């Protein structure tokens, strides 16, 4: 099996090896490739000078930085197809990019790759309230869909914390979730159709304005594929009627494992709240300083629980949830009494990542998923690991579906602190796999977790995944150096013989 020579990139001042071997001759043809792209797009939609390329050198995993070969900014599916066909003919790698909010390095560019930015594809093409769907370009923001339909009392359910900025195309590629995915499901559960452009520049449509399509589940295959198989340009999403009302409550506990046990008890009871979120003490304090939401500062852990429906339904659900929480000796419980109180509660949760950034010079945001029955055990072990390595951790996550987001706090100016943080993060993800979970819930594998893929999947399973990629992308031009471990540098059709 061939091995890439590696490309050294700066990571918080250290050198790390990122799998990549520039394609022969591409860098030497840089000016000609940029000129070729400018024949396909308006001149301002192709970026080739170093200063304007700088904003595209990284994404939400800012540990990695690399100036790309060029950036192309198409505005239509047809322009995307033209760019893809051109890059395929020229043997140029392509990295799709939405808002660049990927926390796993999913939009990280490479020096011989064209970044295909979809942010100019920001039009809402159709809204059909009768069939409860919207057709939007890939560059529409997540919250932009709800904003477009809210006046008619509809909304789009998946709501990642970055929903003000993240784009629906990226949500599809990472199968993003959010606080309300416990009730409504993740992106995959709210999709009806996609328009795609293949690596060769062909335009395909899968699904459509109906609940299920005949034949293979192509939607299921593409969703969560991290830009490895095709470029999503248009998305048909399910929109839902807004609930009659909703209320949030807080339940605070003096122990992290006890709060985890309470989560499992709520889910085991058969009650499915709209949202069930978890915060530990460091996160509670950081978010309270930011949002002033009335969070209990004496708690070791806190749950945010939201229900919806008529006033009678809300009262009934909250009463039953309070009874369950009472079995775990909470130090306090509080039910919001107004829409303003609920908004303040959610302002703190939605701003958690930024709030933690105010109390630590740097942090790593992990993303693993576990069975909810293992929450007490896993949260207790994370606390032990935090003490063992001497680094703080703030836990804030979607507790109802077991999607963990431990924030490991460290100092980037201290090399030893960073090394400890990276090992701590890897150990957390391995723990998730050990208890029957997986490496990622919604952030994707990207660069961050690719070398842990061998911990979850055996060689046969990984090779099957690689064969799927090769069926769509025989030369592996799409989003190189992501998802698959470092040694997987050649398509299986070439390596397996």
DOKE-901784 format. One record per residue (C-alpha): y, x negated, z negated. Coordinates in Angstrom, 2 decimals, padded with zeros to 5 digits. Layout:
BEGIN
north; east; up
Y; X; Z
...
This chain:
BEGIN
north; east; up
000.00; 000.00; 000.00
003.41; -001.36; 000.90
005.97; -002.05; -001.81
009.77; -001.88; -001.40
011.61; -005.04; -002.31
013.92; -003.08; -004.60
017.66; -002.69; -004.74
019.55; -003.80; -007.83
022.02; -001.27; -009.13
024.27; -001.50; -012.16
023.25; 000.70; -015.05
025.71; 000.66; -017.94
026.18; -003.05; -017.34
022.47; -003.91; -016.98
020.46; -004.48; -013.85
017.66; -002.08; -012.98
015.40; -002.05; -009.95
015.61; 001.09; -007.84
012.86; 001.41; -005.25
014.35; 001.03; -001.83
014.11; -001.19; 001.20
016.88; -000.59; 003.74
015.58; 000.55; 007.10
015.77; -002.30; 009.63
019.03; -002.38; 011.57
020.66; 000.64; 009.93
023.29; -001.30; 007.98
024.15; -003.35; 011.05
024.79; -000.11; 012.95
026.97; 001.42; 010.25
030.12; 001.79; 012.38
028.17; 003.23; 015.30
026.43; 005.75; 013.01
029.75; 006.88; 011.54
031.15; 007.26; 015.05
028.10; 009.31; 016.02
028.61; 011.65; 013.07
032.26; 012.10; 014.01
031.19; 013.36; 017.41
029.31; 016.15; 015.65
031.80; 017.12; 012.93
035.58; 017.32; 012.56
036.87; 013.81; 011.92
038.02; 014.60; 008.37
034.49; 015.84; 007.58
033.00; 012.37; 007.96
033.85; 009.77; 005.30
033.29; 006.11; 006.02
035.94; 004.09; 004.17
035.07; 002.55; 000.81
037.80; 004.25; -001.25
036.89; 007.80; -000.16
033.17; 007.04; -000.55
033.64; 006.10; -004.20
033.37; 009.66; -005.63
029.93; 010.01; -004.03
028.40; 006.87; -005.54
026.70; 008.73; -008.41
025.89; 012.17; -009.80
025.39; 013.63; -013.29
023.07; 010.73; -014.16
025.93; 008.26; -013.98
023.67; 005.41; -015.07
023.08; 004.69; -011.39
025.82; 003.90; -008.87
025.64; 002.97; -005.20
028.15; 003.45; -002.39
026.40; 005.31; 000.48
026.50; 004.41; 004.15
028.64; 007.46; 004.92
029.26; 011.06; 003.84
028.97; 014.02; 006.22
030.49; 017.37; 005.22
029.25; 020.14; 007.55
030.57; 023.70; 007.32
027.81; 025.63; 009.10
024.04; 025.62; 009.42
024.40; 024.56; 013.04
026.43; 021.52; 012.02
023.80; 020.60; 009.43
021.15; 020.86; 012.15
023.16; 018.60; 014.45
023.59; 015.98; 011.73
019.91; 016.08; 010.79
018.77; 015.77; 014.42
021.10; 012.81; 014.94
019.97; 011.02; 011.75
016.33; 011.63; 012.65
016.79; 010.10; 016.11
018.57; 007.10; 014.59
016.10; 006.66; 011.74
018.80; 007.17; 009.09
017.93; 008.41; 005.63
019.73; 011.51; 004.31
020.56; 012.48; 000.73
021.57; 016.15; 000.28
024.29; 016.80; -002.30
025.91; 019.89; -003.75
028.32; 019.55; -006.66
026.69; 016.33; -007.87
025.84; 017.81; -011.29
022.20; 016.63; -011.16
021.24; 015.11; -014.51
018.12; 013.43; -013.11
019.76; 011.37; -010.35
018.68; 013.85; -007.67
021.76; 013.19; -005.53
021.89; 009.42; -006.02
022.81; 007.77; -002.67
021.54; 004.51; -001.25
023.35; 001.94; 000.86
021.64; 002.89; 004.14
021.66; 006.67; 003.53
024.08; 009.34; 004.71
025.06; 011.75; 001.97
024.98; 015.27; 003.40
027.49; 017.13; 001.24
027.26; 020.92; 001.29
030.39; 021.67; -000.73
032.33; 022.94; 002.31
029.63; 025.56; 002.91
031.14; 027.87; 000.30
031.27; 031.29; 001.95
029.66; 034.46; 000.70
028.22; 035.93; 003.88
026.96; 039.34; 002.79
026.75; 041.56; -000.27
024.38; 044.53; -000.15
024.61; 046.63; -003.30
022.13; 049.22; -002.03
019.39; 046.59; -001.69
020.79; 044.51; -004.57
021.17; 041.21; -002.75
023.74; 038.68; -001.66
023.57; 036.13; 001.14
025.58; 032.99; 000.41
026.02; 029.51; 001.79
024.47; 026.68; -000.20
027.84; 025.42; -001.48
028.78; 028.62; -003.35
028.95; 027.94; -007.09
026.52; 029.66; -009.40
029.27; 031.57; -011.21
030.89; 032.34; -007.85
028.10; 034.80; -007.04
028.62; 036.78; -010.24
032.40; 036.66; -009.78
031.99; 038.16; -006.31
029.98; 041.15; -007.52
031.16; 041.72; -011.10
033.84; 044.24; -010.13
031.02; 046.49; -008.96
029.10; 045.91; -012.21
026.51; 043.50; -010.80
025.67; 039.89; -011.70
023.47; 036.96; -010.71
021.14; 036.16; -013.59
020.33; 032.39; -013.70
023.14; 030.69; -015.63
022.80; 026.92; -016.13
025.35; 025.36; -018.45
027.02; 023.76; -015.44
027.38; 027.13; -013.69
031.15; 026.75; -013.24
030.52; 023.77; -010.95
026.88; 023.63; -009.85
026.04; 025.11; -006.44
023.33; 027.53; -005.48
021.73; 025.10; -003.03
021.26; 022.58; -005.83
019.97; 025.34; -008.10
017.28; 026.10; -005.52
016.34; 022.44; -005.14
015.93; 021.96; -008.92
014.77; 025.52; -009.73
017.52; 025.74; -012.33
017.32; 028.03; -015.33
019.86; 028.72; -018.04
020.25; 030.56; -021.30
019.37; 033.96; -019.84
016.26; 032.84; -017.97
014.12; 034.01; -020.89
014.73; 037.61; -019.83
015.52; 037.27; -016.14
013.60; 034.20; -015.03
014.71; 030.97; -013.38
016.06; 030.52; -009.85
012.64; 031.05; -008.25
012.43; 034.52; -009.81
015.78; 035.55; -008.33
015.39; 034.40; -004.72
014.59; 036.57; -001.71
015.14; 034.25; 001.24
016.34; 030.86; 002.45
017.71; 029.37; 005.65
016.55; 025.79; 006.08
017.15; 022.83; 008.36
014.20; 020.48; 008.83
014.41; 016.70; 009.03
014.25; 017.01; 012.84
017.19; 019.43; 012.89
015.27; 022.68; 013.43
016.56; 025.86; 011.76
014.03; 027.99; 009.88
014.31; 031.24; 007.92
011.86; 032.21; 005.20
011.81; 035.40; 003.17
014.60; 037.91; 003.57
015.85; 041.24; 002.31
012.53; 042.31; 000.82
010.57; 041.65; -002.34
007.69; 039.62; -000.95
006.84; 037.98; 002.36
003.52; 037.91; 004.14
001.58; 034.67; 004.45
002.04; 031.50; 002.44
004.62; 031.38; -000.34
007.12; 029.11; 001.41
009.86; 030.13; -001.03
007.73; 028.87; -003.89
007.11; 025.58; -002.12
010.75; 024.87; -001.23
012.21; 025.96; -004.57
012.18; 022.97; -006.89
011.36; 020.52; -004.09
014.41; 018.35; -004.91
015.60; 017.85; -001.33
012.30; 016.27; -000.32
011.23; 018.80; 002.30
014.27; 020.36; 004.00
017.99; 021.12; 003.63
018.83; 024.58; 002.27
021.95; 025.97; 003.96
021.90; 029.70; 003.11
020.38; 031.55; 000.18
019.55; 035.24; -000.26
019.61; 036.04; -003.97
018.75; 039.08; -006.01
021.73; 040.62; -007.82
021.25; 042.91; -010.80
023.13; 045.82; -012.30
025.15; 044.67; -015.31
023.74; 045.84; -018.64
025.47; 048.57; -020.60
026.34; 046.07; -023.28
025.16; 042.98; -025.13
025.48; 041.39; -028.55
024.71; 037.98; -029.94
023.57; 037.01; -033.42
023.26; 033.75; -035.30
020.42; 032.83; -037.65
020.76; 029.58; -039.63
018.01; 027.65; -041.39
017.72; 024.64; -043.70
014.99; 022.98; -041.62
014.47; 022.23; -037.93
010.71; 022.94; -037.97
011.31; 026.26; -039.78
013.77; 027.32; -037.09
011.18; 026.37; -034.47
008.57; 028.47; -036.26
010.99; 031.42; -036.25
011.39; 031.10; -032.48
007.64; 031.23; -032.01
007.40; 034.28; -034.29
010.04; 036.18; -032.29
008.32; 035.48; -028.98
004.86; 036.18; -030.42
006.05; 039.59; -031.65
006.49; 040.74; -028.05
010.28; 040.96; -028.30
011.94; 039.24; -025.34
015.65; 038.75; -026.06
018.02; 038.10; -023.21
018.55; 034.63; -024.63
017.17; 032.58; -027.51
018.93; 029.25; -027.94
018.48; 026.47; -030.49
020.99; 024.02; -032.01
020.49; 021.43; -034.73
023.07; 020.18; -037.23
024.73; 017.44; -035.13
025.13; 019.85; -032.25
026.35; 022.68; -034.52
029.12; 020.49; -035.90
030.13; 019.13; -032.50
030.26; 022.59; -030.93
032.11; 024.16; -033.87
034.80; 021.49; -033.65
035.13; 022.36; -029.96
034.79; 026.16; -029.86
035.64; 027.33; -033.43
032.95; 029.98; -033.10
032.17; 030.34; -036.80
028.94; 028.34; -036.69
027.33; 027.68; -040.14
028.10; 024.03; -040.88
025.63; 023.84; -043.80
022.64; 024.63; -041.56
020.11; 022.08; -040.34
019.29; 024.34; -037.37
020.64; 027.53; -035.85
019.42; 030.11; -033.36
021.64; 032.06; -030.97
019.90; 035.30; -030.06
021.29; 037.81; -027.57
020.08; 041.31; -026.81
021.36; 043.90; -024.35
021.16; 047.58; -023.49
022.70; 050.70; -025.00
024.16; 050.54; -028.50
021.00; 052.19; -029.83
018.77; 049.65; -028.05
020.88; 046.76; -029.31
020.76; 048.02; -032.89
016.99; 048.50; -032.75
016.28; 045.04; -031.30
018.66; 043.28; -033.66
017.13; 045.06; -036.65
013.63; 043.96; -035.65
014.74; 040.39; -034.97
016.53; 040.22; -038.33
013.32; 041.30; -040.06
011.41; 038.47; -038.36
014.10; 035.90; -039.17
014.12; 037.04; -042.82
010.50; 035.91; -043.15
011.68; 032.31; -042.70
014.31; 032.37; -045.49
017.45; 031.87; -043.38
020.50; 030.58; -045.19
022.64; 032.99; -043.20
022.50; 035.61; -040.44
025.47; 036.99; -038.56
025.71; 039.60; -035.80
028.77; 039.53; -033.54
030.91; 042.63; -033.91
032.97; 042.31; -030.76
032.88; 040.98; -027.25
035.31; 038.28; -028.33
032.93; 037.05; -031.05
030.05; 036.93; -028.57
032.18; 034.98; -026.09
033.09; 032.46; -028.79
029.42; 032.01; -029.69
028.56; 031.32; -026.06
031.59; 029.11; -025.53
030.15; 026.75; -028.10
026.69; 026.76; -026.53
027.92; 026.39; -022.95
030.12; 023.48; -023.97
027.43; 021.73; -026.00
026.90; 018.75; -023.70
030.60; 017.99; -023.54
031.01; 018.60; -027.27
028.32; 016.05; -028.15
030.13; 013.58; -025.92
033.00; 013.73; -028.41
030.85; 012.44; -031.29
028.87; 009.75; -029.49
030.11; 007.11; -027.06
027.12; 007.84; -024.79
024.02; 010.02; -024.71
020.93; 010.61; -022.61
020.13; 014.25; -021.91
016.38; 014.76; -021.70
014.59; 017.76; -020.15
011.01; 018.63; -021.01
009.16; 021.90; -021.51
006.52; 022.77; -024.11
004.56; 025.84; -025.26
006.70; 027.67; -027.82
003.82; 027.59; -030.31
004.24; 023.80; -030.50
007.99; 023.89; -031.22
007.74; 023.16; -034.98
005.43; 020.20; -034.38
007.44; 018.73; -031.51
010.83; 019.15; -033.18
009.48; 017.53; -036.35
008.11; 014.61; -034.35
011.42; 014.14; -032.48
013.17; 013.90; -035.85
010.64; 011.27; -036.99
011.10; 009.28; -033.77
014.87; 009.42; -034.26
014.51; 007.82; -037.70
011.99; 005.29; -036.40
014.25; 003.98; -033.63
017.50; 004.32; -035.57
019.25; 006.53; -033.01
020.72; 009.96; -033.58
019.58; 012.96; -031.58
021.25; 016.33; -031.08
018.93; 019.16; -030.08
020.26; 022.05; -028.03
017.94; 023.94; -025.74
016.46; 027.15; -024.36
014.09; 027.77; -027.24
012.66; 031.04; -025.94
010.87; 029.35; -023.05
010.39; 025.97; -024.69
012.78; 024.05; -022.41
013.99; 021.15; -024.58
017.23; 019.23; -024.08
017.37; 016.50; -026.75
020.60; 014.49; -026.48
019.87; 010.91; -027.54
023.05; 009.28; -028.86
023.62; 005.56; -028.32
026.26; 002.94; -027.52
026.34; 001.76; -023.93
028.12; -001.42; -025.00
025.06; -002.44; -027.00
022.11; -003.45; -024.76
019.59; -003.01; -027.57
020.91; 000.49; -028.29
020.42; 001.46; -024.66
016.89; 000.07; -024.52
015.99; 002.04; -027.63
017.49; 005.20; -026.16
015.57; 004.86; -022.92
012.26; 004.30; -024.75
013.00; 007.20; -027.10
013.61; 009.47; -024.11
010.39; 008.43; -022.42
008.44; 009.01; -025.63
009.88; 012.53; -025.95
008.80; 013.40; -022.41
005.32; 011.98; -023.00
005.11; 014.07; -026.17
005.94; 017.17; -024.12
003.04; 016.42; -021.78
000.69; 015.62; -024.68
001.15; 019.09; -026.23
000.49; 020.88; -022.95
004.00; 020.93; -021.49
005.60; 019.11; -018.58
008.18; 016.43; -017.76
010.95; 018.75; -016.60
012.04; 022.33; -016.97
015.13; 022.56; -014.79
016.76; 019.17; -014.28
014.14; 017.91; -011.86
012.35; 014.56; -011.66
014.80; 012.68; -009.46
015.18; 009.01; -010.34
015.09; 009.57; -014.09
011.46; 010.69; -014.51
009.75; 009.49; -011.34
007.90; 006.63; -013.06
006.56; 009.07; -015.66
004.92; 011.22; -012.99
001.73; 009.19; -013.40
001.65; 010.27; -017.05
001.37; 013.94; -016.08
-000.44; 013.74; -012.73
-003.52; 011.78; -011.71
-003.61; 009.82; -008.41
-005.32; 012.65; -006.51
-002.72; 015.19; -007.62
000.15; 012.86; -006.75
-001.32; 012.09; -003.35
-001.60; 015.79; -002.54
002.10; 016.20; -003.37
002.97; 013.24; -001.19
000.96; 014.71; 001.70
003.01; 017.90; 001.46
006.18; 015.81; 001.74
004.78; 013.95; 004.74
003.99; 017.23; 006.50
007.71; 018.10; 006.38
009.13; 014.57; 006.54
006.70; 012.12; 008.23
009.08; 009.14; 008.02
010.24; 009.94; 004.48
013.90; 010.07; 005.50
014.87; 012.92; 003.15
016.19; 012.01; -000.30
014.44; 008.62; -000.55
013.47; 006.96; -003.82
013.22; 010.21; -005.77
010.37; 012.09; -007.48
007.47; 009.77; -006.58
006.68; 006.62; -008.60
007.89; 003.24; -007.43
004.65; 002.23; -005.76
004.67; 005.34; -003.56
006.81; 003.81; -000.83
004.73; 004.74; 002.21
003.63; 008.14; 003.48
-000.01; 008.91; 002.61
-001.01; 009.13; 006.26
-000.18; 005.41; 006.48
-001.35; 004.37; 003.01
-004.60; 006.29; 002.77
-006.34; 004.74; 005.75
